[in-house]
Amino acid sequence: MPAEPPRPRLLDAFASRRIAVMLLLGFASGLPLALSTGSLQAWLTVSGVDIKTIGFFALAGLPYTFKFVWAPLVDRFEPPWAGRRRGWLVLTQLALAGACLAMAQLDPATQIDQMGAVAVAIAFLSATQDVVFDAYRSDLLSERERGAGAAVSVLGYRLAMLVSGGLALILADQWLGWPATYRVMAVLMGLFAIVSLFAPPVPPLAAPAGAGAPTAASRELLGFAAMLASGLVVWFGLRALPWGALEADRFGRLLVLTVTLMASFAAAIRVARAVGFPSFVAPWDAFFARDKAIWLLVFIVFYKLGDAFAGSLSTTFLIRGVGFSQTEVGAVNKVFGLAATLIGALAGGAWLARADLFRALMLFGVLQAVSNLGYWVLSVVPRHTALMAAAVGFENLCGGMGTAAFVAFLMALTQREFSAAQFALLSALAAIGRVYVGPASGVMVEAMGWPSFFVVSVVAALPGLLLLAVLRPTIDQLHTEKPT
């Protein structure tokens, strides 16, 4: 009998040029985030801009929420240079460098409207870069590399947030000032465009047998415009209705917002089908053609639900519920917690190189659930800093491992010809739990107290794990559905 091939060593998955590029492009993906949010807010604050105006700048982040709307266009169109996916990466990164240079020329005291417009442009370009990078990563990496790719992407993204967030504040305050700091960020984005240009190529798509010519660009753009217009008409129409007492309550407002979003999305999909927008419709027809598609979507919502419950009020719990100081919480929950998350993501990526996807999802899902009991222990014993560090570290470590497996799962779900559109919407769907857990968590804590709340957070993880067990045959088949 021929000898079995040697089992890959734990760190072998990280030893490739493709994984190194994931680290660099993950950094590029995370770098612009703070430049339209936290760092920009700091610049406006020290410039004396009033608090109401600064508050409105939070709306600049909306493109991150709705990036799935234009993601299908990334699949359909490709700039005529650098090859599939890399052309869009180079284009968005050069445009981000230009937007940062434009921001550096503006004065908050006299050009606040222009700064708002550039902030929206940075967020839009950054969200588009995220769409392209997620698709590039899904298309490029083999099955055994997906976990490592997810892990180093998270590492690069988080390190970039430290650079454009914390380091940018120090540079602006101590040495350069804000305009020069934005110029430094522009130079960094320009350098990453060079990285993208020489990144490993994604093989071109083979045309399906019997496929005709692609749909005309004019029809695609008309379909996109009609879809977008119909969704906006329904949104503003429903928002204009007199909802009355329903919006006086915070849960009522959440209900109204949910109904409005669902109605707008339904109208947009209907119009997309009616006028013909294949780039938007085709990815979902293809996805729903697979076995147990609906249950896979439900699993995406539920897998990180327990983790979302525990994290939704963790800072408030540590300060108000246990009595730690802000300094203690900042040092342990933010700094140490971030380090534990990154270590967990890297460990999860290494494990995925040796284990199948189902086993990794199940093991890390169980650990995510169990790790919430650390907060329960903190809520029932006397305050102790070492105990907080242990609880926070274990919870973030397990959450990081779960994130690596979950991102690898999303990559496995996407189909190469639709990876930008599918990954964008699947990742948006995964965020639903975090959105709805926040309002419910505060009410639950008031009603049952912290100890019971953290027990419930463990229970909230069980539906996702049970559904994972039911879906095992489908998940085991994912690696055979997508060529690597």
C-alpha positions in Angstrom: 0.0 0.0 0.0 1.3 3.5 -0.8 2.3 5.5 2.3 -0.2 8.2 3.4 1.0 11.7 2.8 2.4 13.3 5.9 -0.1 15.4 7.9 0.7 19.1 7.5 2.5 20.7 10.5 0.5 23.2 12.6 2.1 26.3 11.1 2.6 25.1 7.5 -0.5 26.9 6.3 1.1 30.3 7.2 4.3 29.6 5.2 3.2 30.8 1.7 3.3 34.0 -0.3 -0.5 34.0 -0.5 -0.9 34.2 3.2 1.7 37.0 3.5 -0.3 39.0 1.0 -3.4 38.4 3.1 -1.7 40.1 6.0 -0.7 43.1 4.0 -4.0 43.5 2.2 -5.9 42.9 5.5 -3.8 45.9 6.8 -4.8 47.9 3.8 -8.5 47.0 4.4 -8.4 48.2 8.0 -6.4 51.4 7.5 -9.1 53.7 6.2 -11.8 52.8 8.8 -10.7 55.3 11.5 -10.0 58.0 8.9 -13.7 58.6 8.4 -14.7 57.8 12.0 -12.6 58.0 15.2 -9.6 59.9 13.9 -11.7 62.3 12.0 -13.8 62.9 15.0 -10.7 63.7 17.0 -9.6 66.2 14.4 -13.0 67.9 14.4 -13.0 68.0 18.2 -9.7 69.7 18.7 -10.6 72.1 15.9 -13.6 73.3 18.0 -16.4 71.9 15.8 -19.7 71.8 17.8 -20.8 68.4 19.1 -24.0 68.3 17.0 -22.0 68.6 13.8 -19.5 66.0 14.9 -22.5 63.6 15.7 -23.7 63.9 12.1 -20.4 62.7 10.9 -21.3 59.2 12.2 -23.5 58.9 9.1 -20.4 58.8 7.0 -20.1 55.1 8.0 -23.3 54.1 6.2 -21.5 52.7 3.1 -20.1 49.9 5.3 -23.6 48.8 6.1 -24.9 48.8 2.6 -21.9 47.7 0.6 -23.8 44.6 -0.6 -25.9 46.8 -2.8 -23.1 47.6 -5.2 -21.0 44.5 -4.6 -22.6 42.7 -7.6 -21.1 45.4 -9.9 -17.6 44.3 -8.7 -18.4 40.8 -9.9 -19.8 42.0 -13.3 -17.2 44.7 -14.2 -13.4 44.6 -14.0 -10.9 47.4 -14.7 -8.8 46.5 -17.7 -5.5 46.1 -15.9 -3.9 43.9 -13.3 -6.3 41.0 -13.8 -9.4 39.8 -11.9 -9.9 41.4 -8.5 -6.5 43.0 -8.4 -7.6 45.8 -10.8 -10.3 46.9 -8.3 -7.9 46.7 -5.4 -5.4 49.0 -7.1 -8.2 51.4 -8.2 -9.8 51.7 -4.8 -6.5 52.0 -3.0 -5.3 54.8 -5.3 -8.6 56.5 -4.9 -8.4 56.3 -1.1 -4.9 57.8 -1.3 -6.3 60.7 -3.3 -9.3 61.1 -0.9 -6.9 61.3 2.1 -4.8 63.9 0.3 -8.0 65.9 -0.4 -9.0 65.7 3.3 -5.6 67.1 4.2 -6.3 70.2 2.2 -9.5 71.1 4.1 -10.0 73.3 7.1 -12.7 72.2 9.7 -13.4 75.8 10.6 -14.4 76.9 7.1 -14.9 73.8 5.0 -16.9 71.4 7.2 -19.4 70.5 4.4 -16.5 69.5 2.1 -15.0 67.4 4.9 -18.3 65.6 5.3 -18.4 64.8 1.6 -14.8 63.5 1.6 -15.5 61.4 4.7 -18.4 59.7 2.9 -16.1 59.2 -0.1 -13.4 57.6 2.1 -16.0 55.3 3.7 -17.5 54.3 0.3 -14.1 53.5 -1.2 -13.0 51.7 1.9 -16.2 49.6 1.9 -15.6 48.8 -1.8 -12.1 47.8 -1.0 -13.4 45.4 1.7 -15.8 43.9 -0.9 -13.0 43.3 -3.4 -10.5 42.0 -0.8 -13.1 39.5 0.6 -13.7 38.3 -2.9 -10.0 38.1 -3.7 -9.3 36.1 -0.6 -12.2 33.7 -1.3 -11.1 33.2 -4.9 -7.3 32.8 -4.2 -7.0 30.6 -1.1 -7.2 26.8 -1.1 -9.3 24.9 1.4 -6.4 24.4 3.8 -5.4 28.0 3.6 -8.8 29.6 4.4 -8.4 29.5 8.1 -4.9 30.9 8.0 -6.0 33.5 5.5 -8.9 34.6 7.7 -6.6 34.7 10.8 -3.8 36.9 9.3 -6.5 39.1 7.6 -7.9 39.8 11.0 -4.4 40.4 12.4 -3.6 42.9 9.6 -7.0 44.6 9.9 -6.7 45.1 13.7 -3.1 46.4 13.4 -4.1 48.9 10.8 -6.9 50.2 13.0 -4.3 50.8 15.7 -2.1 52.7 13.2 -4.9 54.9 11.7 -6.6 55.2 15.1 -4.3 55.3 18.2 -1.0 56.0 16.4 -2.6 58.7 14.2 -3.8 60.6 17.3 -0.3 60.5 18.7 1.3 61.7 15.4 -1.2 64.5 15.0 -0.9 65.6 18.6 2.9 65.4 19.2 4.6 65.9 15.8 2.7 66.4 12.5 -0.8 67.8 13.0 -3.8 66.4 11.3 -3.3 67.5 7.7 0.2 66.0 7.6 -1.1 62.8 9.3 -3.7 62.3 6.6 -0.9 62.8 4.0 1.1 60.0 5.7 -2.0 57.7 5.5 -2.3 58.6 1.8 1.3 57.5 1.2 0.6 54.2 3.0 -2.5 53.6 0.8 -0.5 54.3 -2.3 2.2 51.8 -1.3 -0.5 49.1 -0.8 -1.7 49.7 -4.4 1.8 48.5 -5.4 1.3 45.4 -3.2 -2.0 44.7 -4.9 -0.4 45.2 -8.3 2.1 42.4 -7.7 -0.1 40.2 -5.5 -0.7 36.6 -6.7 -3.2 36.5 -9.6 -6.6 34.9 -9.4 -7.2 32.5 -12.3 -9.7 34.0 -14.8 -13.2 32.5 -14.7 -14.0 29.9 -17.3 -17.3 30.6 -19.1 -20.0 28.0 -18.3 -20.8 25.6 -21.1 -23.4 27.1 -23.4 -23.2 30.5 -21.8 -23.8 33.5 -24.1 -22.3 36.9 -24.0 -22.4 38.8 -20.7 -25.4 41.1 -20.2 -24.9 44.5 -21.7 -23.3 47.0 -19.3 -26.1 49.6 -20.0 -28.7 47.0 -18.9 -26.8 46.2 -15.7 -26.3 49.8 -14.8 -30.0 50.6 -15.5 -31.0 47.7 -13.4 -28.8 48.9 -10.5 -30.2 52.4 -10.7 -33.8 51.1 -10.8 -33.2 48.8 -7.9 -31.6 51.5 -5.8 -34.3 54.1 -6.6 -37.1 51.7 -5.7 -35.5 50.8 -2.4 -35.0 54.5 -1.5 -38.6 55.4 -2.5 -40.0 52.7 -0.2 -37.6 53.6 2.6 -38.5 57.4 2.6 -42.2 56.7 2.0 -42.5 54.4 5.0 -40.3 56.7 7.2 -42.7 59.5 6.4 -45.7 57.6 7.7 -47.1 58.7 11.2 -46.1 55.8 13.3 -47.2 57.6 16.4 -46.8 56.0 19.8 -45.0 53.0 18.2 -41.9 55.1 17.7 -42.0 56.6 21.2 -40.6 53.3 22.6 -37.1 52.2 21.7 -38.2 48.7 20.8 -41.0 50.2 18.7 -38.5 52.3 16.8 -36.4 49.1 16.2 -39.5 47.4 14.9 -40.3 50.3 12.6 -36.7 50.3 11.3 -36.8 46.6 10.7 -40.1 46.6 8.8 -38.8 49.6 6.8 -35.6 47.9 5.9 -37.2 44.6 4.9 -39.9 46.3 2.8 -37.2 48.4 1.0 -35.1 45.4 0.4 -38.1 43.4 -0.9 -39.1 46.2 -3.3 -35.5 46.5 -4.5 -35.2 42.8 -5.3 -38.6 42.8 -7.1 -37.6 45.7 -9.3 -34.2 44.1 -9.9 -35.9 41.0 -11.3 -38.5 43.0 -13.2 -36.1 45.4 -15.1 -33.3 42.9 -15.4 -30.3 43.2 -13.1 -28.6 39.8 -13.5 -25.5 40.7 -11.5 -27.7 41.2 -8.4 -30.2 38.4 -9.0 -27.9 35.6 -10.3 -25.8 35.3 -7.1 -28.9 34.6 -5.0 -30.5 32.3 -7.5 -27.2 30.3 -7.5 -27.0 30.4 -3.7 -30.6 29.2 -3.1 -30.1 26.4 -5.6 -27.8 24.7 -3.1 -29.0 22.2 -0.6 -30.4 23.6 2.7 -29.7 27.2 1.6 -32.2 28.7 4.0 -30.8 26.8 7.0 -27.3 27.9 6.1 -28.5 31.5 6.3 -30.1 30.9 9.7 -26.9 29.3 10.9 -24.9 32.4 9.8 -27.2 34.6 12.0 -27.0 32.2 15.1 -23.4 31.0 15.2 -22.0 34.1 16.9 -25.1 35.0 18.8 -24.0 33.9 22.2 -20.7 35.7 21.7 -22.6 38.9 20.7 -24.7 38.7 23.9 -21.6 38.5 26.1 -19.8 41.3 24.3 -22.7 43.7 23.9 -22.4 45.2 27.4 -19.0 43.8 28.5 -17.4 47.3 29.2 -20.5 48.5 31.1 -20.5 45.2 33.1 -16.9 45.5 34.1 -17.2 49.2 35.2 -20.7 49.4 36.6 -21.5 45.7 37.4 -18.2 44.7 39.0 -16.6 48.1 39.9 -13.3 48.1 38.0 -11.9 51.5 37.0 -11.8 52.8 33.5 -8.0 52.4 33.5 -8.2 48.8 34.5 -10.9 48.1 31.9 -8.9 49.9 29.2 -5.7 48.0 30.0 -7.3 44.6 30.3 -10.5 44.5 28.3 -9.2 46.6 25.3 -5.4 46.0 25.1 -5.1 42.5 26.6 -8.5 41.5 25.0 -7.3 42.6 21.6 -4.1 40.6 21.9 -6.1 37.5 23.0 -8.4 37.9 20.0 -5.5 38.0 17.6 -3.8 35.0 19.2 -7.1 33.1 19.0 -7.6 34.0 15.4 -4.0 32.8 14.5 -4.5 29.6 16.6 -7.8 29.0 14.9 -6.3 29.4 11.4 -3.5 27.0 12.3 -6.0 24.4 13.6 -8.1 24.7 10.4 -5.1 23.7 8.3 -5.2 20.3 10.0 -8.9 19.8 10.8 -12.0 19.8 8.7 -14.3 22.8 8.8 -17.2 21.2 10.6 -15.0 20.0 13.5 -13.4 23.5 13.8 -16.8 25.2 13.8 -18.1 22.9 16.5 -15.1 23.0 18.8 -14.7 26.7 18.6 -18.5 27.2 18.9 -18.5 25.2 22.1 -15.5 27.1 23.5 -17.2 30.5 22.6 -20.3 29.4 24.6 -18.3 28.1 27.6 -16.1 31.2 27.7 -19.1 33.4 28.6 -19.2 31.6 32.0 -16.0 33.6 32.9 -18.2 36.8 33.0 -20.7 34.9 35.1 -17.9 34.0 37.6 -16.9 37.7 37.7 -20.5 38.6 38.5 -20.8 36.3 41.6 -17.4 36.6 43.3 -15.5 39.6 44.8 -13.7 41.9 42.4 -10.3 40.7 41.4 -8.1 42.1 38.6 -6.4 38.8 37.8 -9.7 37.1 37.5 -11.0 39.7 35.1 -7.8 39.3 33.0 -8.4 35.5 32.9 -12.1 35.9 32.0 -11.5 38.5 29.3 -8.5 36.7 27.9 -10.3 33.4 27.6 -13.5 34.9 26.1 -11.5 36.9 23.5 -9.2 33.9 22.7 -12.2 31.7 22.0 -14.0 34.4 20.1 -10.9 34.9 17.9 -10.8 31.2 17.1 -14.5 31.2 16.3 -14.1 34.2 14.0 -11.3 32.4 12.0 -13.5 29.4 11.5 -16.6 31.4 10.7 -14.8 33.6 8.0 -13.4 30.4 6.5 -16.9 29.0 6.4 -18.2 32.1 4.6 -15.4 31.8 2.1 -16.3 28.2 1.5 -19.9 29.2 0.9 -19.2 31.7 -1.9 -19.0 30.7 -5.6 -16.1 32.1 -7.5 -18.1 33.9 -10.1 -20.2 35.6 -7.4 -17.8 35.8 -4.5 -17.9 39.6 -4.1 -21.8 39.8 -4.0 -22.2 36.7 -1.9 -19.6 37.4 0.7 -20.8 41.0 1.1 -24.4 40.0 1.8 -23.5 36.9 3.9 -21.2 39.1 6.1 -24.0 41.7 6.4 -26.4 38.9 7.5 -23.9 37.8 10.1 -24.0 41.2 11.7 -27.8 41.0 12.3 -27.3 39.3 15.6 -25.1 42.1 16.9 -27.6 44.7 15.9 -30.5 43.2 17.7 -28.7 41.9 20.7 -27.7 45.4 21.9 -31.2 46.7 22.7 -32.4 43.4 24.2 -29.3 43.0 26.4 -30.0 46.2 28.5 -33.6 45.2 29.2 -32.5 41.6 30.1 -29.9 42.9 32.6 -32.4 45.2 34.3 -35.0 42.4 34.5 -32.8 39.5 35.6 -29.4 40.8 36.8 -25.9 40.2 35.5 -25.4 36.5 36.6 -28.6 35.3 34.9 -27.8 37.4 31.8 -24.5 35.6 31.3 -26.1 32.2 31.8 -28.6 33.2 29.1 -25.7 34.2 26.8 -24.5 30.6 27.0 -27.9 29.2 26.3 -28.2 31.6 23.3 -25.2 29.8 21.7 -27.0 26.4 21.7 -29.4 26.9 18.7 -26.4 27.7 16.5 -24.5 24.6 17.7 -27.6 22.3 17.2 -28.1 23.7 13.7 -24.5 23.1 13.0 -24.8 19.4 13.9 -27.9 19.1 11.6 -26.0 20.8 8.8 -22.9 18.6 9.0 -23.4 16.7 5.8 -23.9 20.0 3.9 -20.8 21.6 5.4 -18.7 18.5 4.8 -19.6 18.8 1.1 -18.6 22.5 0.8 -14.9 21.8 -0.1 -16.0 19.8 -3.1 -18.2 22.5 -4.6 -15.6 25.2 -5.3 -12.4 24.6 -7.2 -9.3 25.8 -5.4 
